[in-house]
Amino acid sequence: MKRIALFATAALLLTVGCGKKTESGKDMNTLSFNEKEAAAMTVIACHEARGDQSSLAIAIGEGFDAGLTANQMKEALSQLYAYTGFPRSLNALGTLKNVMEERGDVETGAESSPLPSGYDALKQGTEVQTKLSGQPFNYDFCPAEDYYLKAHLFGDIFARDLLTHADRELVTVSALSGLEGVMPQLQAHVRGALNMGVTEEQLNGIVAAMRSHGMEAEALRCEAAIAAVSGQSMPVVSTSAWPLGEPNDAYAKYFIGQSYLALLDSVSGLCNVSFEPGCRNNWHVHHGAVQMLICVSGRGWYQEWGKPAVELKPGVTVAVPEGVKHWHGAAKDSWMQHLTYHANAKPGNSNEWLEPVTDEQYNKVR
């Protein structure tokens, strides 16, 4: 019931505007999806980018239930090859085909209208790209790429009117939120979405739709892009299969920056700790136990008193000796997640929290 309620909330936030109809019958600067379809398309696009075919299959089924047609989903998944690559796009189309064959009762839907006689892809694409960017955009560093963007992506693909330009930007923002390391492009497409008629409320609905389906890292990344475009700032979380958990409020006084804690096993005490960029815990000592750290996502640091720092990357394991003063945390430009548990614990084992790691000490880490 909680999932259904959250999905409904996401859907309400993605309410479609009432765009003025053109002679062709479609306003390209208004979402053509209704609220449920928009939320479903968000989840489909994000799972396509993540490459998670099992979750994508479920999302496609929800898309059909919400009223999306097979051709609308084909159009979105085809477009995404330009943003996530042919392999993910083709895999996703294969998953759509499988779902269609399993269901057997899907609505195929309308096709795109034929292009007009004398259609000029480069001219049309340049106009679309200029509106999306808010100004003329020329990628002089690589003229071939500039041509592909204008003539093919914003020309040939965006000219297909099965999806409006607003629809396509919703799809693009949703997909880029599922990718790590593309924040400049995500921010550019958040701006582009606004320029193409997607409202702020509908952008926030993308976040809600992701969050309602358990994609917390992706939702946070999208929130960060929206915040940046609106002149605010917030850290960007790395995509990870490990849960973010809840804000680590009980130990906040021992940390600089925000951390999150997810208890994975109550018997062993296995936890996943997430650190935002620049976050680190105070110097501290474990008495009566060896602390195990296993980095699973992002990049960070572990340092013992008087010794060089050790870089934490996925797969790096550290056994913190009993009684040794140390700290650990994220790099300045990356989130970091590590698993932690105590080994060889003796009765009455405890943590001794000490002074914070100063900016001077932290900035020396390389």
N, C-alpha and C positions, 0 to 999 in steps of 0.2 A: 504493500500500500504506500509506503514511503516513496518508493521509486516512481509510482504512478503520480503521486502528488507533486514530486519534484519535476517530472516530465511536463505535467500540466502547467506548472509555474513557468518553466522555460518556454512553453508554447505561447503562453499569454504575453510574455515579454517580446516575442517575435511577431507581433500583430502586424499585418500587412497594411500599408498606407493605401489611400484611394487615389492612385495616379490617374491623370487625364489620358484618355485613349487617343492614339494617333490614327491617321488614316489606315495604317496597316493593322489597326486593332489592338496594339499592345504598346504600353508606355514602357520604354526600355529603362527608365530611371525610377522604377517602382518594383518592389518584390512582387512576383507573380504567385508565390507560394502563399497559402493561408498559414495561420500560426502553427498548426501541428506539422504541416509539411516543411516549414522553415526549420523548426527544431530538429526534425528527423534528418533533413539534408545536412544540417550542421554536423550531426554525429556520424553520418555516412562519410562525409568529406574528411573528417578528422581521422577516422579509422583507416581510410585509404592511405593517408599520409603516414600513419604509424605502421602500416603494413600488417595489421592484425586482422587476418582473414576470418577467423572464427567470430570475433566481435563484429566485424563488418557484415557478415552474413546475418547476424541477429539484427543489426541496425537496418539492413536492407529490408528485412521482413517487417520491421516497425515502420519503415518508410512506405511500403505498400499499404500497411494497415492505416497509415495517416492520410493516404490519398495520393502519394507520389506515383507517377507512371513509370513504366520501364524506360521509356525514351528520355524522360527528364533525368533519371539516374544515369543512363548511358551518356547523356550529354555532359553531365557534371564530371563523371569519372574519366571521360575522354579528354575534357578540358584540362584536367589535373596532370596529364602527362607533361604539360609545359611547366608545372610547378614542382612536381614530386618525381618526375622521371617516367619513362615508358614502363620499366619493370613493375612499379607499384600500380600504375594505371591499368596495365594489362592483367595483372593478378586480380585487381578489384573487378574488372569487367568479367573475368572468369568466374569470380564468386557471384556476381549478379546473375550470370547465365545459369549457374548451378541452382541458385535460389528460385529463379523463374521456373526451371524444370521441376523442382521439387514441389512448388506450390501449384503450378498449372492453372491458376485462376487469376493471373495478374492482368492489370490494365496496361496495354501497350502505349496508348496515348498518341497525341499528335506528333507530326514530324515538323522540322523547321521549314519555313517558307523558302521557295526558290530565290536565289539571289537575282537582283534586277539586271536587265541587259546593260552591258557596259560597266558593270561593277568594277571598281578600282580598289583592290585590297590595300595597297599602300596608302592611298589617299584616305580611305575610310579609317584604317587603323591608326594613322597619324592623328586624325581628329579625335578618335576615341581615347587614345593614349594621352593626348593633351588635356582632355577634360578630366580623365582619371587622375592625372598627375597634378592638375591645377595650373600647369604651365607647359610650354613645349619641352620635350625631353629628347635629347640626342646623345646617343652613346658613341661618341666619336672615337673612343679608345678601341672599339671593335665594331667597325661599320657593318660587318656581316650579322653580328648579334643584334645591332640596331634594326636592321632590315627584318630579321626574323620576328622581333618583338612587334614591329609596326604592321608588317604585311601579313604575317601568319597568325600570331597570338591575338592582337587587338584588331586585325583585319578579318582574316578568314574565320577564326573561331568566334570572336565576339559578334560577327555579322549574323551568325545563326540565331534566329529569333525564338527558338524553342525556350531558351532561358533569356531573361532580360539582363542588361548590364548589372543591375542591382543584384539579381540572383547570382550572377557569376562572381561578383565580389564577395558575397556572403559565403559562397563555396570556397573561394580562394583564402579568405581570412580563416575560415574553419580549418582548412588543410594546413596552412602555414603554422597555425597554432600547434599542430601536431609534430612539427619538426624542430629540432634543436639547431641553433646556430644561424637562423635566418631572421633575426629580430629586425634588421633594417628593412627587409622586404615586407615583413609582417606589418610594421608600422606604416610603410608606404601604402599598403593595401587597406589598412584601416582608414587612412586619409582618402584613398581611392573609393572605398565603400561609401563614405560620407558624400564625396563628390558625385557619386553615381546614384544617390537617392536613398541609401540605407540610413535609417535614423539611429541616433545614439541609443534609443531604447532597444532597437533591433540588434545593434552590436552587443549590448549587454545581454541580450537574449542568447547570443552565441555562447557566452560564458556560462549562462545558466544551463543551457542544454548539455554542454560538456560536463559540467559539475553534476548534473542529475544522472549522468551515466558513469560516474566514478573517475572521470578524467581530470583529476585535480591539478596535476602539473600543467596540462594543456590549458585548462581554464585560467590558471595563474599567469601563464605566458600571454594569453590573449588579454587579460586584464592589464598586464604591464604595458602592452602595446597601446591599448586604448588610453591608459593613463598618460603615457608619453605624448601621444598626439594631442591630448587636452592640456598639456603643459605641466602635468604632474609627474611623479616618478615613483617607481616601486621596483623591487628586485625581481629577477626572472628566474623561475625554478627550472631545473633540468628535468627532461623527461626521464622517467625511471619506472621500472616494474615494481619497485618497492614503495610501500605506502608512505605518504607524507606524515600522517598522524595528526596530532593536535598540537597547538602551541605549547611549548615546554615551560609553562608559566611557573610551575613549582620550583624550577631551578633557574628562573630567569635572572636572578640576582648574581648568579655565578657565570653569566655569559655576557659578552659584548655582541650585540646584534640579536637577531631572531633565530631561534632554533625550534624544531618540532620533534615530537617523540611519538613513536608508534610501537606499542608493546606487541611483540609477535608471539611470544610464548610465556605464559604466566608461571609455568613450572621452572623453566630454566632461567627466566629473566631476560631472554633474548629480545633485544630492542633494535629498532632502526632509528637512528638519529639523523635529522636533516639540518644542515646549516645554510643559511642564506649567504650570499657573497660577503666576505669580510667578517663573518661571524666566527667567534672562537670562544672556548670556555676558559675559565681562569686556570692558572697554575694549580695543580692539585696532586694529591698522593693517595694511592689505594693501599690500605693496610689490611693484611690478612687475605689477599686475593691477587691473582694476576688478571688484569683486564685484557680482553681480546678485542681488537679492532679489525674489521674487515671492510675496506672501502668497496662500495657497490655502485656508486654513481658520482659523476663530477670530478672535481679536483680539490685537494686541500693539503693540509700540513699536520705532521706530528713532530713534536720536539721535546726532548728531555733536557733538563737543566744542564747547561754547560756543554751541550753537544749540538752539532748541526741539525737543522730540520730535515725530516724525511718527507718526500712528496707522497701524498696519498692519491692514488688513481685506482680505478676499478680492478680488483684482484689483489691489491696490496694488503698484506696482513701484518699486523703488529701485535706482539705480545708485550704488554706494558709490565715491566717487572714490579713486584711488590715493593712498596716503599720508595719508589722513584718519582721525583717531582717532574711533571710534564704538562703539556697542553695539546689540544688538537682542535682543528677548525677548518673552515673553507678558505680557498684562495680568494683574492680580492675580486676576481672577475668570473667566479664560478660558484654554483651551489656544490655542496658535497654531502653525500650520504654514506654513513658507515653503520654496519651492524656492530653490536657490542654485547658482551656477556662476560661474566666472571668465571675464571677457571681456578681450580685448586683452592676454592674458598674455604676459609677456616671459620669456625663459629665466632660471631662477634665482629666479622670483617666490616670495614667502614671506609668512607671517603673523607679526606681532609681537604677542604677547599681553602685555597690561599689567595694571594693577590692577583688582580687582573693582569693579562698580557697587555702591556702598554702598546700604543701605536708605534713607538720607536722600536720596540722589540719585534712587533709584527711586521713592520715595513722592512726589516733587515732580512726577512725570510725570502729566499730566492730558489 
